[in-house]
Amino acid sequence: MNELLGSRIKALRIAKAFTQEQVADRIGVSRQRYARIENGVGSITLDILSKVAEVLGVTVGDITRVLDEEDPAIAYRIGEEGGSPDTIFAMLDLFYANKHAYNKLKSKM
């Protein structure tokens, strides 16, 4: 069980491009303790789990859902289906370019 949670936390951290040290600092534990949590060796309290979820911008349910079954919506959000931060930023750039073009055309009508 701890290995599944640790794996999920690690995937979320990597998707956010955080280092272990950054997350550990933000939740108030040592990097070594945080690394043990990700490796499934250390135990994780609800308090620590809540802090990790907050830092990573997800809910505790998003992390613990891995214990029930894999949720494709969460997988997409954390980039497990090939979505990298660069891909997401490219999609946002395209969205805003299209929005700008739409507004420009709309103002000419």
All heavy atoms as an XYZ file, in Angstrom:
845
protein
N       0.821     -1.194      0.000
C       0.000      0.000      0.000
C       0.858      1.248      0.000
O       0.625      2.154     -0.785
C      -0.937     -0.014      1.209
C      -1.788      1.241      1.273
S      -3.072      1.196      2.510
C      -2.161      1.681      3.949
N       1.874      1.304      0.868
C       2.734      2.476      0.914
C       3.468      2.681     -0.408
O       3.727      3.814     -0.802
C       3.741      2.379      2.059
C       3.111      2.647      3.408
O       2.023      3.205      3.488
N       3.782      2.252      4.462
N       3.800      1.569     -1.084
C       4.484      1.682     -2.374
C       3.574      2.319     -3.417
O       4.025      3.129     -4.220
C       4.971      0.318     -2.844
C       6.124     -0.216     -2.019
C       6.545     -1.613     -2.448
O       6.100     -2.086     -3.507
O       7.318     -2.228     -1.702
N       2.287      1.961     -3.421
C       1.348      2.562     -4.367
C       1.189      4.056     -4.123
O       1.209      4.850     -5.061
C      -0.015      1.872     -4.271
C      -0.108      0.457     -4.826
C      -1.461     -0.158     -4.489
C       0.128      0.452     -6.317
N       1.031      4.424     -2.848
C       0.902      5.847     -2.521
C       2.181      6.599     -2.875
O       2.125      7.695     -3.444
C       0.587      6.032     -1.028
C      -0.807      5.631     -0.577
C      -0.936      5.776      0.929
C      -1.860      6.448     -1.288
N       3.316      6.020     -2.544
C       4.594      6.657     -2.854
C       4.782      6.845     -4.346
O       5.244      7.894     -4.800
N       4.394      5.847     -5.112
C       4.502      5.929     -6.563
C       3.612      7.034     -7.113
O       4.011      7.794     -8.000
C       4.124      4.584     -7.172
O       4.077      4.661     -8.564
N       2.393      7.143     -6.596
C       1.461      8.192     -7.027
C       2.005      9.572     -6.680
O       1.982     10.491     -7.497
C       0.101      7.975     -6.378
C      -0.865      9.110     -6.594
C      -1.283      9.250     -8.023
N      -2.442      8.427     -8.215
C      -2.992      8.210     -9.391
N      -2.496      8.747    -10.464
N      -4.036      7.442     -9.510
N       2.511      9.716     -5.460
C       3.061     11.003     -5.023
C       4.248     11.385     -5.900
O       4.380     12.535     -6.325
C       3.441     10.944     -3.529
C       2.172     10.857     -2.675
C       4.285     12.138     -3.136
C       2.416     10.521     -1.222
N       5.102     10.418     -6.188
C       6.266     10.689     -7.030
C       5.836     11.143     -8.428
O       6.374     12.110     -8.969
C       7.143      9.442     -7.134
C       8.402      9.666     -7.946
C       9.271      8.427     -7.956
C      10.551      8.669     -8.735
N      11.434      7.494     -8.711
N       4.848     10.470     -9.006
C       4.365     10.846    -10.337
C       3.795     12.260    -10.338
O       4.047     13.045    -11.259
C       3.321      9.845    -10.820
N       3.039     12.588     -9.301
C       2.479     13.937     -9.196
C       3.581     14.977     -9.040
O       3.521     16.050     -9.637
C       1.503     14.004     -8.013
C       0.201     13.240     -8.189
C      -0.505     13.075     -6.849
C      -0.705     13.944     -9.186
N       4.581     14.663     -8.234
C       5.696     15.597     -8.021
C       6.440     15.839     -9.328
O       6.740     16.984     -9.687
C       6.661     15.059     -6.962
C       7.899     15.929     -6.779
C       8.882     15.339     -5.804
N       9.375     14.025     -6.144
C      10.353     13.798     -7.048
N      10.913     14.783     -7.702
N      10.765     12.559     -7.268
N       6.729     14.787    -10.060
C       7.455     14.909    -11.322
C       6.636     15.702    -12.334
O       7.176     16.543    -13.062
C       7.841     13.511    -11.859
C       8.923     12.914    -10.950
C       8.311     13.583    -13.302
C       9.229     11.451    -11.217
N       5.323     15.471    -12.363
C       4.458     16.212    -13.282
C       4.474     17.709    -12.989
O       4.340     18.522    -13.899
C       3.034     15.675    -13.208
N       4.661     18.058    -11.736
C       4.728     19.468    -11.337
C       6.145     20.033    -11.448
O       6.359     21.203    -11.174
C       4.238     19.640     -9.896
C       2.784     19.341     -9.702
C       1.924     20.427    -10.286
C       0.481     20.166     -9.956
N      -0.386     21.233    -10.397
N       7.097     19.184    -11.813
C       8.507     19.573    -11.970
C       9.116     20.078    -10.656
O       9.925     20.995    -10.648
C       8.671     20.605    -13.082
N       8.705     19.465     -9.547
C       9.280     19.774     -8.243
C      10.361     18.747     -7.923
O      10.249     17.584     -8.315
C       8.232     19.708     -7.122
C       7.217     20.817     -7.133
C       5.907     20.559     -6.790
C       7.561     22.113     -7.472
C       4.955     21.560     -6.776
C       6.622     23.136     -7.466
C       5.315     22.856     -7.118
N      11.366     19.170     -7.164
C      12.349     18.227     -6.642
C      11.832     17.680     -5.325
O      10.936     18.260     -4.707
C      13.717     18.901     -6.416
O      13.569     19.888     -5.367
C      14.253     19.548     -7.681
N      12.430     16.584     -4.886
C      12.057     16.038     -3.578
C      12.326     17.078     -2.490
O      11.536     17.228     -1.564
C      12.849     14.767     -3.284
C      12.386     13.569     -4.046
C      13.138     12.316     -3.644
O      14.230     12.369     -3.091
N      12.546     11.167     -3.945
N      13.424     17.776     -2.613
C      13.789     18.767     -1.599
C      12.763     19.907     -1.535
O      12.406     20.362     -0.444
C      15.179     19.329     -1.882
C      15.702     20.185     -0.754
C      17.183     20.477     -0.881
O      17.894     19.737     -1.568
O      17.608     21.464     -0.275
N      12.270     20.351     -2.678
C      11.273     21.417     -2.686
C      10.000     20.992     -1.963
O       9.456     21.747     -1.162
C      10.941     21.827     -4.123
C      12.051     22.588     -4.814
C      11.771     22.790     -6.297
O      11.274     21.894     -6.975
N      12.098     23.975     -6.798
N       9.530     19.793     -2.252
C       8.309     19.307     -1.608
C       8.553     19.110     -0.112
O       7.742     19.517      0.716
C       7.789     18.011     -2.265
C       6.587     17.460     -1.514
C       7.442     18.254     -3.728
N       9.690     18.500      0.224
C      10.014     18.260      1.634
C      10.050     19.573      2.418
O       9.493     19.653      3.520
C      11.350     17.533      1.745
N      10.669     20.598      1.849
C      10.729     21.905      2.522
C       9.333     22.474      2.745
O       9.028     23.015      3.806
C      11.551     22.900      1.707
C      13.038     22.640      1.777
O      13.489     21.889      2.679
O      13.780     23.190      0.923
N       8.483     22.348      1.741
C       7.144     22.929      1.823
C       6.227     22.188      2.791
O       5.296     22.778      3.327
C       6.506     22.985      0.443
C       7.207     23.995     -0.461
C       6.608     24.039     -1.823
N       7.363     24.950     -2.670
C       7.081     25.177     -3.926
N       6.058     24.572     -4.502
N       7.808     26.004     -4.640
N       6.490     20.896      3.015
C       5.636     20.162      3.959
C       6.277     20.045      5.337
O       5.671     19.505      6.255
C       5.238     18.768      3.423
C       6.444     17.853      3.267
C       4.454     18.898      2.131
C       6.092     16.407      2.940
N       7.518     20.510      5.458
C       8.159     20.552      6.772
C       8.802     19.266      7.236
O       8.813     18.982      8.435
N       9.329     18.474      6.301
C      10.065     17.258      6.673
C      11.418     17.280      5.962
O      11.633     18.058      5.044
C       9.289     15.959      6.307
C       7.961     15.891      7.033
C       9.092     15.817      4.814
N      12.306     16.389      6.389
C      13.606     16.301      5.724
C      13.444     15.650      4.351
O      12.481     14.924      4.108
C      14.580     15.474      6.565
O      14.189     14.118      6.570
N      14.387     15.899      3.461
C      14.344     15.283      2.140
C      14.433     13.770      2.255
O      13.783     13.035      1.524
C      15.456     15.809      1.231
C      15.227     15.367     -0.226
C      16.475     15.282     -1.056
N      17.516     14.442     -0.515
C      17.556     13.107     -0.602
N      16.586     12.446     -1.173
N      18.561     12.424     -0.094
N      15.220     13.293      3.221
C      15.373     11.860      3.411
C      14.038     11.211      3.798
O      13.683     10.149      3.298
C      16.441     11.553      4.474
C      17.843     11.910      4.050
C      18.180     13.392      4.202
O      17.389     14.191      4.703
N      19.362     13.781      3.743
N      13.313     11.854      4.708
C      12.016     11.305      5.122
C      11.048     11.323      3.946
O      10.308     10.367      3.720
C      11.438     12.093      6.293
C      10.099     11.527      6.720
C       9.588     12.081      8.006
N       8.306     11.462      8.323
C       7.379     12.034      9.049
N       7.592     13.211      9.585
N       6.238     11.424      9.281
N      11.064     12.417      3.179
C      10.185     12.500      2.022
C      10.532     11.411      0.995
O       9.650     10.774      0.434
C      10.240     13.887      1.373
C       9.341     13.977      0.173
C       7.980     14.130      0.317
C       9.860     13.841     -1.109
C       7.146     14.155     -0.780
C       9.032     13.875     -2.217
C       7.683     14.035     -2.048
O       6.866     14.046     -3.142
N      11.825     11.180      0.778
C      12.260     10.140     -0.167
C      11.770      8.767      0.286
O      11.361      7.944     -0.543
C      13.775     10.158     -0.310
N      11.792      8.516      1.590
C      11.293      7.230      2.103
C       9.797      7.079      1.836
O       9.315      5.988      1.534
C      11.606      7.089      3.587
C      13.077      6.820      3.872
C      13.329      6.396      5.303
N      12.938      7.383      6.288
C      13.729      8.349      6.757
N      14.972      8.460      6.329
N      13.288      9.183      7.670
N       9.059      8.184      1.930
C       7.621      8.143      1.635
C       7.407      7.776      0.172
O       6.603      6.904     -0.149
C       6.950      9.493      1.975
C       6.919      9.712      3.493
C       5.545      9.563      1.385
C       6.517     11.114      3.911
N       8.146      8.430     -0.728
C       8.000      8.138     -2.161
C       8.402      6.704     -2.505
O       7.844      6.105     -3.404
C       8.851      9.099     -3.001
C       8.182     10.408     -3.286
C       8.891     11.207     -4.361
O       9.871     10.720     -4.971
O       8.457     12.343     -4.600
N       9.388      6.186     -1.776
C       9.850      4.820     -2.043
C       8.977      3.765     -1.370
O       9.228      2.572     -1.525
C      11.301      4.654     -1.602
C      12.246      5.440     -2.494
O      12.024      5.558     -3.694
N      13.293      5.992     -1.908
N       7.979      4.204     -0.606
C       7.080      3.265      0.055
C       7.668      2.644      1.299
O       7.115      1.694      1.840
N       8.797      3.171      1.754
C       9.461      2.623      2.939
C       8.939      3.296      4.197
O       8.664      2.644      5.190
C      10.998      2.798      2.832
C      11.684      2.280      4.078
C      11.522      2.101      1.588
N       8.783      4.594      4.158
C       8.321      5.334      5.318
C       6.813      5.380      5.379
O       6.118      5.315      4.359
N       6.302      5.471      6.586
C       4.849      5.593      6.734
C       4.452      7.041      6.474
O       5.255      7.957      6.595
C       4.423      5.173      8.140
O       5.029      6.008      9.094
N       3.203      7.219      6.115
C       2.705      8.560      5.825
C       1.445      8.799      6.647
O       0.527      7.974      6.642
C       2.459      8.751      4.316
C       2.058     10.188      4.023
C       1.458      7.768      3.788
C       2.120     10.551      2.553
N       1.446      9.887      7.365
C       0.283     10.245      8.182
C      -0.696     11.032      7.326
O      -0.343     11.550      6.265
C       0.694     11.099      9.393
O       1.235     12.343      8.917
C       1.715     10.383     10.254
N      -1.920     11.145      7.796
C      -2.924     11.923      7.086
C      -2.498     13.388      7.014
O      -2.712     14.050      5.998
C      -4.291     11.783      7.753
C      -5.439     12.522      7.077
C      -5.587     12.086      5.615
C      -6.731     12.301      7.822
N      -1.871     13.883      8.072
C      -1.397     15.267      8.086
C      -0.370     15.493      6.975
O      -0.476     16.459      6.214
C      -0.790     15.598      9.450
C      -0.326     17.034      9.539
O      -1.118     17.941      9.190
O       0.834     17.263      9.944
N       0.611     14.608      6.860
C       1.632     14.725      5.817
C       0.984     14.568      4.441
O       1.290     15.314      3.506
C       2.757     13.685      6.010
C       3.515     13.937      7.313
C       3.701     13.677      4.818
C       4.359     15.178      7.325
N       0.089     13.604      4.303
C      -0.595     13.378      3.034
C      -1.373     14.625      2.611
O      -1.352     15.016      1.435
C      -1.528     12.175      3.147
C      -2.169     11.668      1.870
C      -1.119     11.240      0.853
C      -3.090     10.504      2.177
N      -2.021     15.274      3.552
C      -2.765     16.509      3.264
C      -1.830     17.616      2.796
O      -2.137     18.349      1.854
C      -3.524     16.982      4.498
O      -4.481     16.042      4.882
N      -0.688     17.741      3.452
C       0.280     18.766      3.070
C       0.863     18.495      1.684
O       1.020     19.415      0.882
C       1.408     18.851      4.104
C       0.971     19.443      5.430
C       2.120     19.442      6.424
C       1.681     19.978      7.781
N       2.773     19.939      8.766
N       1.157     17.241      1.397
C       1.681     16.863      0.080
C       0.645     17.194     -0.987
O       0.981     17.776     -2.032
C       2.067     15.370      0.031
C       2.342     14.923     -1.394
C       3.281     15.097      0.905
N      -0.604     16.842     -0.740
C      -1.674     17.115     -1.704
C      -1.781     18.615     -1.972
O      -1.910     19.039     -3.129
C      -3.002     16.561     -1.189
N      -1.713     19.413     -0.923
C      -1.809     20.864     -1.079
C      -0.653     21.407     -1.919
O      -0.863     22.200     -2.834
C      -1.818     21.536      0.294
C      -2.005     23.042      0.227
C      -2.060     23.676      1.607
O      -2.458     22.998      2.569
O      -1.686     24.848      1.706
N       0.559     20.966     -1.624
C       1.738     21.424     -2.368
C       1.640     21.027     -3.840
O       1.994     21.808     -4.726
C       3.036     20.863     -1.739
C       4.233     21.066     -2.647
C       3.292     21.506     -0.384
N       1.137     19.838     -4.110
C       1.070     19.349     -5.481
C      -0.200     19.780     -6.216
O      -0.379     19.477     -7.390
C       1.193     17.819     -5.496
C       2.508     17.268     -4.942
C       2.496     15.752     -4.952
C       3.701     17.805     -5.733
N      -1.077     20.485     -5.521
C      -2.277     21.009     -6.158
C      -3.320     19.954     -6.500
O      -4.023     20.073     -7.501
N      -3.405     18.924     -5.675
C      -4.393     17.864     -5.864
C      -5.114     17.644     -4.544
O      -4.767     18.245     -3.530
C      -3.733     16.542     -6.338
C      -3.081     16.719     -7.698
C      -2.738     16.021     -5.322
N      -6.090     16.764     -4.555
C      -6.769     16.406     -3.313
C      -6.151     15.126     -2.756
O      -5.475     14.387     -3.483
C      -8.275     16.172     -3.542
O      -8.438     15.019     -4.362
C      -8.940     17.381     -4.191
N      -6.411     14.874     -1.504
C      -5.966     13.616     -0.893
C      -6.595     12.443     -1.648
O      -5.953     11.427     -1.893
C      -6.330     13.573      0.616
C      -6.077     12.197      1.196
C      -5.544     14.636      1.380
N      -7.834     12.606     -2.076
C      -8.503     11.570     -2.854
C      -7.805     11.260     -4.167
O      -7.784     10.120     -4.614
N      -7.233     12.288     -4.799
C      -6.487     12.061     -6.036
C      -5.287     11.149     -5.787
O      -4.937     10.338     -6.638
C      -5.975     13.379     -6.638
C      -7.079     14.219     -7.243
O      -8.161     13.679     -7.546
O      -6.851     15.437     -7.426
N      -4.674     11.302     -4.632
C      -3.514     10.472     -4.304
C      -3.951      9.071     -3.898
O      -3.414      8.085     -4.385
C      -2.671     11.121     -3.180
C      -2.094     12.457     -3.657
C      -1.551     10.183     -2.734
C      -1.410     13.280     -2.573
N      -4.935      8.986     -3.024
C      -5.331      7.677     -2.488
C      -6.182      6.860     -3.448
O      -6.340      5.662     -3.258
C      -6.086      7.837     -1.154
O      -7.249      8.643     -1.372
C      -5.204      8.447     -0.090
N      -6.701      7.485     -4.474
C      -7.511      6.767     -5.458
C      -6.739      5.612     -6.085
O      -7.320      4.623     -6.519
C      -7.990      7.728     -6.540
C      -8.981      7.100     -7.499
C      -9.661      8.117     -8.380
N     -10.480      8.976     -7.522
C     -10.594     10.284     -7.680
N      -9.980     10.892     -8.654
N     -11.352     10.999     -6.868
N      -5.422      5.722     -6.119
C      -4.590      4.658     -6.688
C      -4.782      3.350     -5.923
O      -4.554      2.284     -6.466
C      -3.107      5.073     -6.730
C      -2.499      5.115     -5.345
C      -2.299      4.158     -7.619
N      -5.235      3.432     -4.688
C      -5.468      2.222     -3.899
C      -6.704      1.467     -4.388
O      -6.792      0.258     -4.222
C      -5.623      2.573     -2.418
C      -4.417      3.240     -1.773
C      -4.734      3.639     -0.338
C      -3.195      2.350     -1.840
N      -7.651      2.193     -4.993
C      -8.860      1.567     -5.503
C      -8.687      1.102     -6.942
O      -8.852     -0.051     -7.257
C     -10.049      2.535     -5.424
C     -10.367      2.927     -3.995
O     -10.141      2.105     -3.094
O     -10.830      4.064     -3.794
N      -8.378      2.051     -7.806
C      -8.171      1.750     -9.215
C      -7.546      2.958     -9.885
O      -7.609      4.055     -9.373
C      -9.489      1.396     -9.905
C     -10.492      2.522     -9.915
C     -11.832      2.100    -10.494
O     -12.001      0.915    -10.812
O     -12.689      2.970    -10.638
N      -6.970      2.745    -11.029
C      -6.360      3.827    -11.784
C      -7.457      4.660    -12.436
O      -8.329      4.117    -13.104
C      -5.434      3.250    -12.852
C      -4.447      4.230    -13.400
C      -3.391      4.683    -12.397
O      -3.035      3.945    -11.475
O      -2.940      5.815    -12.550
N      -7.437      5.967    -12.256
C      -8.423      6.882    -12.828
C      -7.789      7.611    -14.004
O      -6.860      8.376    -13.827
C      -8.879      7.881    -11.761
C      -9.948      8.822    -12.249
O     -10.211      8.886    -13.462
O     -10.536      9.512    -11.405
N      -8.276      7.401    -15.227
C      -7.663      8.036    -16.387
C      -7.685      9.562    -16.332
O      -6.799     10.205    -16.860
C      -8.479      7.530    -17.573
C      -9.515      6.629    -17.060
C      -9.397      6.545    -15.574
N      -8.700     10.148    -15.691
C      -8.739     11.611    -15.603
C      -7.572     12.127    -14.786
O      -6.952     13.127    -15.125
C     -10.058     12.064    -14.981
N      -7.232     11.437    -13.702
C      -6.090     11.844    -12.891
C      -4.804     11.579    -13.653
O      -3.893     12.375    -13.643
C      -6.082     11.095    -11.536
C      -7.363     11.391    -10.762
C      -4.867     11.456    -10.718
C      -7.623     12.851    -10.502
N      -4.729     10.457    -14.341
C      -3.535     10.143    -15.121
C      -3.270     11.237    -16.140
O      -2.134     11.652    -16.340
C      -3.693      8.791    -15.815
N      -4.326     11.734    -16.774
C      -4.150     12.800    -17.755
C      -3.627     14.060    -17.080
O      -2.717     14.699    -17.565
C      -5.467     13.091    -18.471
C      -5.366     14.273    -19.388
C      -4.723     14.154    -20.614
C      -5.865     15.515    -19.016
C      -4.597     15.237    -21.457
C      -5.739     16.601    -19.853
C      -5.110     16.459    -21.074
O      -4.976     17.554    -21.889
N      -4.207     14.390    -15.921
C      -3.796     15.617    -15.233
C      -2.345     15.567    -14.798
O      -1.683     16.582    -14.747
C      -4.685     15.866    -14.011
C      -6.022     16.386    -14.412
C      -6.871     16.917    -13.288
N      -6.407     16.801    -11.962
C      -7.180     16.573    -10.916
N      -8.454     16.399    -11.089
N      -6.690     16.509     -9.708
N      -1.833     14.391    -14.458
C      -0.454     14.327    -13.985
C       0.515     13.948    -15.083
O       1.700     13.820    -14.842
C      -0.295     13.369    -12.790
C      -0.592     11.942    -13.192
C      -1.111     13.826    -11.613
C      -0.254     10.937    -12.120
N       0.030     13.779    -16.300
C       0.930     13.576    -17.419
C       1.347     12.149    -17.671
O       2.322     11.919    -18.361
N       0.640     11.166    -17.159
C       1.029      9.783    -17.372
C       0.714      9.298    -18.778
O       1.176      8.256    -19.183
C       0.345      8.867    -16.354
C       0.875      9.061    -14.968
C       0.170      8.168    -13.962
O      -0.797      7.472    -14.321
O       0.594      8.172    -12.810
N      -0.052     10.061    -19.534
C      -0.384      9.650    -20.894
C       0.437     10.425    -21.913
O      -0.011     10.716    -23.006
C      -1.876      9.845    -21.140
C      -2.724      8.908    -20.301
C      -4.199      9.076    -20.563
O      -4.587      9.906    -21.399
O      -4.980      8.372    -19.915
N       1.651     10.776    -21.560
C       2.547     11.433    -22.496
C       2.484     12.942    -22.480
O       3.209     13.587    -23.220
N       1.601     13.536    -21.697
C       1.523     14.988    -21.632
C       2.628     15.540    -20.757
O       2.710     15.235    -19.588
N       3.491     16.326    -21.344
C       4.561     16.934    -20.570
C       4.202     18.392    -20.328
O       3.306     18.932    -20.986
C       5.882     16.840    -21.340
O       5.831     17.686    -22.476
N       4.897     19.061    -19.408
C       4.630     20.487    -19.217
C       4.789     21.271    -20.521
O       4.012     22.182    -20.794
C       5.660     20.904    -18.176
C       5.931     19.654    -17.399
C       5.827     18.550    -18.413
N       5.751     20.910    -21.347
C       5.938     21.605    -22.626
C       4.713     21.433    -23.521
O       4.281     22.378    -24.188
C       7.190     21.089    -23.336
C       8.472     21.495    -22.624
O       8.460     22.522    -21.907
O       9.477     20.782    -22.785
N       4.154     20.230    -23.552
C       2.962     19.971    -24.360
C       1.788     20.788    -23.853
O       1.044     21.380    -24.636
C       2.607     18.470    -24.328
O       3.730     17.719    -24.776
C       1.396     18.167    -25.183
N       1.643     20.841    -22.548
C       0.537     21.604    -21.960
C       0.694     23.087    -22.253
O      -0.265     23.761    -22.639
C       0.441     21.333    -20.443
C       0.029     19.875    -20.223
C      -0.547     22.287    -19.777
C       0.160     19.388    -18.806
N       1.912     23.616    -22.129
C       2.142     25.027    -22.426
C       1.902     25.323    -23.908
O       1.366     26.372    -24.259
C       3.544     25.455    -22.013
C       3.717     25.547    -20.528
C       4.790     24.945    -19.914
C       2.808     26.221    -19.738
C       4.955     25.019    -18.547
C       2.956     26.299    -18.369
C       4.039     25.696    -17.763
N       2.268     24.404    -24.779
C       2.009     24.579    -26.213
C       0.508     24.625    -26.478
O       0.032     25.443    -27.280
C       2.668     23.466    -27.016
N      -0.255     23.768    -25.783
C      -1.703     23.772    -25.938
C      -2.297     25.091    -25.446
O      -3.199     25.652    -26.079
C      -2.322     22.597    -25.182
C      -2.045     21.256    -25.844
S      -2.494     19.765    -24.902
C      -3.989     20.185    -24.074
N      -1.782     25.608    -24.338
C      -2.267     26.889    -23.824
C      -1.932     28.025    -24.780
O      -2.756     28.920    -25.009
C      -1.667     27.163    -22.443
C      -2.220     26.314    -21.305
C      -1.403     26.514    -20.040
C      -3.682     26.639    -21.057
N      -0.722     28.001    -25.338
C      -0.339     29.029    -26.310
C      -1.283     29.017    -27.508
O      -1.712     30.072    -27.991
C       1.099     28.828    -26.782
C       2.121     29.197    -25.725
O       1.773     29.902    -24.757
O       3.291     28.778    -25.880
N      -1.600     27.827    -27.999
C      -2.509     27.697    -29.132
C      -3.891     28.224    -28.765
O      -4.527     28.943    -29.544
C      -2.591     26.239    -29.577
C      -3.514     25.945    -30.756
C      -3.054     26.684    -32.002
C      -3.560     24.448    -31.018
N      -4.357     27.892    -27.574
C      -5.660     28.374    -27.121
C      -5.700     29.894    -27.119
O      -6.622     30.509    -27.647
C      -5.974     27.833    -25.719
C      -7.155     28.501    -25.089
C      -8.451     28.131    -25.434
C      -6.982     29.502    -24.154
C      -9.537     28.758    -24.859
C      -8.069     30.133    -23.578
C      -9.353     29.756    -23.926
N      -4.692     30.529    -26.521
C      -4.693     31.983    -26.435
C      -4.507     32.637    -27.796
O      -5.065     33.708    -28.065
C      -3.662     32.481    -25.425
C      -4.155     32.289    -24.012
C      -3.591     31.353    -23.169
C      -5.238     33.026    -23.535
C      -4.067     31.160    -21.888
C      -5.723     32.841    -22.258
C      -5.134     31.912    -21.430
O      -5.611     31.721    -20.168
N      -3.758     32.014    -28.694
C      -3.614     32.540    -30.051
C      -4.966     32.506    -30.759
O      -5.355     33.476    -31.430
C      -2.575     31.740    -30.829
N      -5.692     31.391    -30.616
C      -7.014     31.288    -31.231
C      -8.001     32.269    -30.607
O      -8.814     32.872    -31.307
C      -7.554     29.863    -31.113
C      -6.869     28.914    -32.065
O      -6.421     29.314    -33.131
N      -6.773     27.661    -31.682
N      -7.914     32.445    -29.307
C      -8.793     33.392    -28.630
C      -8.518     34.805    -29.122
O      -9.446     35.569    -29.387
C      -8.586     33.311    -27.113
C      -9.490     34.227    -26.330
C      -9.267     34.100    -24.839
C     -10.121     35.094    -24.087
N      -9.861     35.071    -22.663
N      -7.248     35.159    -29.280
C      -6.875     36.485    -29.774
C      -7.397     36.682    -31.196
O      -7.960     37.734    -31.525
C      -5.354     36.653    -29.731
C      -4.876     37.951    -30.270
N      -5.064     39.144    -29.622
C      -4.229     38.233    -31.443
C      -4.554     40.107    -30.343
N      -4.034     39.595    -31.460
N      -7.229     35.678    -32.063
C      -7.707     35.769    -33.444
C      -9.224     35.900    -33.466
O      -9.782     36.705    -34.231
C      -7.263     34.561    -34.241
N      -9.924     35.140    -32.641
C     -11.378     35.220    -32.569
C     -11.833     36.625    -32.153
O     -12.724     37.217    -32.764
C     -11.916     34.181    -31.571
C     -13.369     34.351    -31.240
C     -14.366     33.922    -32.123
C     -13.775     34.968    -30.059
C     -15.698     34.093    -31.829
C     -15.111     35.135    -29.756
C     -16.077     34.701    -30.647
O     -17.389     34.866    -30.362
N     -11.207     37.159    -31.102
C     -11.584     38.489    -30.634
C     -11.307     39.564    -31.696
O     -12.077     40.512    -31.840
C     -10.866     38.836    -29.334
C     -11.412     38.056    -28.160
O     -12.575     37.642    -28.165
N     -10.589     37.860    -27.144
N     -10.241     39.405    -32.436
C      -9.891     40.360    -33.491
C     -10.939     40.310    -34.605
O     -11.398     41.354    -35.088
C      -8.500     40.047    -34.036
C      -7.885     41.141    -34.831
C      -6.439     40.817    -35.137
C      -5.785     42.002    -35.806
N      -4.377     41.753    -36.078
N     -11.323     39.089    -35.015
C     -12.352     38.952    -36.037
C     -13.703     39.445    -35.549
O     -14.455     40.088    -36.300
C     -12.481     37.493    -36.479
C     -11.338     36.947    -37.321
C     -11.477     35.447    -37.512
C     -11.309     37.646    -38.673
N     -14.010     39.189    -34.320
C     -15.293     39.589    -33.737
C     -15.421     41.114    -33.714
O     -16.480     41.663    -33.986
C     -15.422     39.017    -32.327
C     -16.753     39.256    -31.681
C     -16.802     38.598    -30.321
C     -18.037     38.995    -29.570
N     -18.050     38.465    -28.229
N     -14.305     41.788    -33.406
C     -14.350     43.260    -33.331
C     -14.526     43.893    -34.709
O     -15.020     45.022    -34.819
C     -13.090     43.791    -32.664
O     -11.961     43.584    -33.484
N     -14.168     43.208    -35.785
C     -14.319     43.740    -37.149
C     -15.736     43.567    -37.682
O     -16.100     44.154    -38.677
C     -13.331     43.053    -38.093
C     -11.899     43.457    -37.827
C     -10.969     42.826    -38.832
C      -9.553     43.263    -38.545
N      -8.615     42.714    -39.528
N     -16.536     42.720    -37.014
C     -17.912     42.478    -37.491
C     -18.846     43.536    -37.054
O     -18.972     44.182    -36.226
C     -18.386     41.105    -37.006
C     -17.627     39.999    -37.625
S     -18.281     38.451    -36.986
C     -17.721     37.361    -38.225
